[in-house]
Amino acid sequence: MMLVAYEMGIGSCWLGAFNEQKVKQILDIPENIKVVALSPFGYPAEKDGLYAKAVKAFAGSKNRKSLDEIVHYEKW
């Protein structure tokens, strides 16, 4: 998802440190679901750096799940 966003000019960042209970409350996520990471998306202010160019060159997969299988819009 992050690589496709990058291809569209959208930046993202993997987050593993956050208040899980607060996230569940805000997004109406059921208690039996464990939130282990977040990925905010937005338009970056800076141009591509060397790392971003390397990721773009080596990234890609033919075995992807459909968006309907992995995406929830706005809330659970």
Phi and psi in degrees as GROMACS dihedral restraints (atoms count N, CA, C in turn):
[ dihedral_restraints ]
;  ai    aj    ak    al  type     phi  dphi    fc
    3     4     5     6     1   -66.6    20    10
    4     5     6     7     1   -35.2    20    10
    6     7     8     9     1   -71.4    20    10
    7     8     9    10     1   -38.6    20    10
    9    10    11    12     1   -65.8    20    10
   10    11    12    13     1   -42.2    20    10
   12    13    14    15     1   -58.9    20    10
   13    14    15    16     1   -43.3    20    10
   15    16    17    18     1   -59.3    20    10
   16    17    18    19     1   -42.9    20    10
   18    19    20    21     1   -60.1    20    10
   19    20    21    22     1   -26.7    20    10
   21    22    23    24     1   -93.0    20    10
   22    23    24    25     1     6.5    20    10
   24    25    26    27     1    82.5    20    10
   25    26    27    28     1    16.5    20    10
   27    28    29    30     1  -107.5    20    10
   28    29    30    31     1   130.5    20    10
   30    31    32    33     1   -88.9    20    10
   31    32    33    34     1   157.4    20    10
   33    34    35    36     1  -151.6    20    10
   34    35    36    37     1   170.1    20    10
   36    37    38    39     1  -153.4    20    10
   37    38    39    40     1   132.7    20    10
   39    40    41    42     1   -79.7    20    10
   40    41    42    43     1   129.4    20    10
   42    43    44    45     1  -118.7    20    10
   43    44    45    46     1   129.5    20    10
   45    46    47    48     1  -119.1    20    10
   46    47    48    49     1    -3.9    20    10
   48    49    50    51     1  -117.4    20    10
   49    50    51    52     1   108.1    20    10
   51    52    53    54     1  -163.5    20    10
   52    53    54    55     1   169.1    20    10
   54    55    56    57     1   -85.5    20    10
   55    56    57    58     1   100.6    20    10
   57    58    59    60     1   -59.0    20    10
   58    59    60    61     1   -42.4    20    10
   60    61    62    63     1   -63.6    20    10
   61    62    63    64     1   -38.5    20    10
   63    64    65    66     1   -66.8    20    10
   64    65    66    67     1   -41.8    20    10
   66    67    68    69     1   -61.8    20    10
   67    68    69    70     1   -45.3    20    10
   69    70    71    72     1   -60.4    20    10
   70    71    72    73     1   -40.2    20    10
   72    73    74    75     1   -66.2    20    10
   73    74    75    76     1   -47.9    20    10
   75    76    77    78     1   -64.2    20    10
   76    77    78    79     1   -40.4    20    10
   78    79    80    81     1   -98.7    20    10
   79    80    81    82     1     7.2    20    10
   81    82    83    84     1    55.9    20    10
   82    83    84    85     1    44.8    20    10
   84    85    86    87     1   -88.2    20    10
   85    86    87    88     1   130.5    20    10
   87    88    89    90     1   -58.7    20    10
   88    89    90    91     1   150.1    20    10
   90    91    92    93     1   -61.3    20    10
   91    92    93    94     1   -29.3    20    10
   93    94    95    96     1   -78.6    20    10
   94    95    96    97     1    -1.4    20    10
   96    97    98    99     1   -98.6    20    10
   97    98    99   100     1   131.1    20    10
   99   100   101   102     1   -96.7    20    10
  100   101   102   103     1   121.5    20    10
  102   103   104   105     1   -93.0    20    10
  103   104   105   106     1   116.9    20    10
  105   106   107   108     1  -108.8    20    10
  106   107   108   109     1   -16.9    20    10
  108   109   110   111     1  -159.5    20    10
  109   110   111   112     1   157.0    20    10
  111   112   113   114     1  -129.2    20    10
  112   113   114   115     1   152.4    20    10
  114   115   116   117     1  -136.2    20    10
  115   116   117   118     1    92.0    20    10
  117   118   119   120     1   -71.8    20    10
  118   119   120   121     1   151.0    20    10
  120   121   122   123     1  -127.4    20    10
  121   122   123   124     1   146.4    20    10
  123   124   125   126     1  -173.7    20    10
  124   125   126   127     1   175.0    20    10
  126   127   128   129     1   -90.2    20    10
  127   128   129   130     1   119.6    20    10
  129   130   131   132     1   -72.9    20    10
  130   131   132   133     1   152.4    20    10
  132   133   134   135     1   -84.8    20    10
  133   134   135   136     1   -29.5    20    10
  135   136   137   138     1   -96.5    20    10
  136   137   138   139     1   166.6    20    10
  138   139   140   141     1   -81.3    20    10
  139   140   141   142     1   169.2    20    10
  141   142   143   144     1   -60.9    20    10
  142   143   144   145     1   132.7    20    10
  144   145   146   147     1   -96.0    20    10
  145   146   147   148     1  -176.9    20    10
  147   148   149   150     1   -61.9    20    10
  148   149   150   151     1   -43.5    20    10
  150   151   152   153     1   -61.7    20    10
  151   152   153   154     1   -45.2    20    10
  153   154   155   156     1   -61.4    20    10
  154   155   156   157     1   -38.9    20    10
  156   157   158   159     1   -66.4    20    10
  157   158   159   160     1   -38.2    20    10
  159   160   161   162     1   -66.8    20    10
  160   161   162   163     1   -43.8    20    10
  162   163   164   165     1   -60.3    20    10
  163   164   165   166     1   -44.7    20    10
  165   166   167   168     1   -61.2    20    10
  166   167   168   169     1   -38.3    20    10
  168   169   170   171     1   -71.3    20    10
  169   170   171   172     1   -34.1    20    10
  171   172   173   174     1  -103.4    20    10
  172   173   174   175     1    -8.7    20    10
  174   175   176   177     1   -84.0    20    10
  175   176   177   178     1   156.3    20    10
  177   178   179   180     1   143.4    20    10
  178   179   180   181     1   149.1    20    10
  180   181   182   183     1  -155.2    20    10
  181   182   183   184     1   140.6    20    10
  183   184   185   186     1   -92.2    20    10
  184   185   186   187     1   -15.4    20    10
  186   187   188   189     1  -103.8    20    10
  187   188   189   190     1    69.3    20    10
  189   190   191   192     1  -106.3    20    10
  190   191   192   193     1   146.1    20    10
  192   193   194   195     1   -76.1    20    10
  193   194   195   196     1   156.5    20    10
  195   196   197   198     1   -72.0    20    10
  196   197   198   199     1   155.7    20    10
  198   199   200   201     1   -60.5    20    10
  199   200   201   202     1   -35.1    20    10
  201   202   203   204     1   -60.2    20    10
  202   203   204   205     1   -26.4    20    10
  204   205   206   207     1   -79.9    20    10
  205   206   207   208     1   -23.6    20    10
  207   208   209   210     1  -125.4    20    10
  208   209   210   211     1    -8.3    20    10
  210   211   212   213     1  -111.6    20    10
  211   212   213   214     1   134.9    20    10
  213   214   215   216     1  -121.5    20    10
  214   215   216   217     1   125.8    20    10
  216   217   218   219     1   -89.2    20    10
  217   218   219   220     1   123.7    20    10
  219   220   221   222     1    69.2    20    10
  220   221   222   223     1   -50.2    20    10
  222   223   224   225     1  -141.3    20    10
  223   224   225   226     1   166.1    20    10
